[in-house]
Amino acid sequence: MILQKLNDRIRKPAYALGMILGALGFWGLSVAPTKLWSFIAFIGIGMCWVTINSIPFTILTNALDGKHDGTYMGLFNCWICFPQIVASVCSFALYPLLGNYMPHMLTVAAVLALIGAFAVYVVKETSVEKGDIE
């Protein structure tokens, strides 16, 4: 409900915040001493998940001009699925390299979420006004 109200000025900082909360959640889960700590960590991971599933699509749709939107959204969806497949396959090699210890995998997830938090600022977002569509 809150994410749909974000404007162009605060969309990227909100995305970065969601990713940072996710990074803290992944890290917190990797060192969680109690069930309560794990519960709190999962709140951060959930906020990251919501951010990942909503804000990138908004950034893309704002950059489109209304022509061929379906094609671009389909390609964008492929570029979401492809890294997930690569990550899944690579995890079979990465897990043994990290000592077969799941907290290390969660730490890698935290680092990658932090990279994603800052990488959003590289993305150029151009809003298309209704009058600009020909």
N, C-alpha and C positions, 0 to 999 in steps of 0.2 A: 504494500500500500504506500509506503514511503518512497520507494524507488521510482514509482511512476510520476512522482511530483518533482523529480530532480530536473533542474534546468541545465543548459549547456555549460554554465559557469562552474557548477559544483559536481557535474557528473564524473569527471575523472578523479577529483579528490575523493569522492564517495567510493569509487571503484578501488582506489588505492587503499582507503581505510578498510574496506571489506577484505581485501587481500592481506593486509597487515593483521587484521583480527584472525584471519584463517591461519596465517603463519604462526601467530601466538598460540592458536588452538592446537595446531599440529605439534609444535614444540612442547606445549603444556601436556599434551597427551603422551608424548614420548618420555616425560619425566614425572608423570602423575603418581603421587604417593597414595592417593585415596580415591574412592569412587566419586566423591564430591568434586575433586579436582578434575577428574575425567569428564564429569557432567559439564562443568564450566568450560573445559577445553572444547567439547563438542558444540557448545553454543557458538564459539568463534569459528569453528569449522563450518557450521551451518550458515553463518552469516557470509562466509566466503563462498559457499555453494550458491546461495541466492544471488550474490553479486556476479558470479561467473555466468549464471544462467540468464541474467536479464540485461545488464548494462552493455556488454559488447554488442548485442543485437540492436540496442537503441543507438549506439554510436554508428553502426553500419547503416541503419535506416535513415539516420539524419544525413549521411553522406551521399545517399542515393538521390537521383533526380526523378524517380518515378517510372523510368523506362527500364524494363528487364529486371524488375525487383526480384521476381521469383528465381531467376537465374543466379543473381548475386547472392540471394539468401541460401540457395542450395549449395553453391560453392563455399560459402562461409560455413555452412553446417559440415561440409566435408572437411574443412580445415579445422573444425573442432573435433571431429571424430578421428581423423588421421593421427594427431598427437596422442590421443588416448590409446590407440592401437599400438603405436610405437612405444609409449611408456609401459604398456602391459608386457610387450615382448621384451623390452630392455630390463624390466624388473627381474626377469629370470637370471640375467647376468649380474645385475646390480646387487641383488639380495646377498648372494654368496660373497661378493666383494666387500660388503659391509658387515661381514662376520655373522651372517644368518641371524641378525638381531633386528627385530621389527622396530624398536625405538630409533634405530639409525635410519631406517626408511622414512619414518615420520619426520625426522630432522631434515632429510633431503626434501621432503614435501614442503616443509617450512621455508627452506632456503628458496625453492622454486616459486613459492607464493610471494615471497618478498621481491624476487626479481620481477614477477608479474605486476606487483604494485607499482614499481617504478617504470616498467616498460610501457604502461598505458600512456605515459606522457610523450612517447615517441609517435603515437598514432595521431594522424591529422584528422580532426573531425570538422566537417564543414556542414553546417545546417542548411538545408534547402527550404526556402520559403515557398509557400503555395503558389505565389505569383511567378516564381522562377521556372516552374515546370511548363514546357512548351508542348 
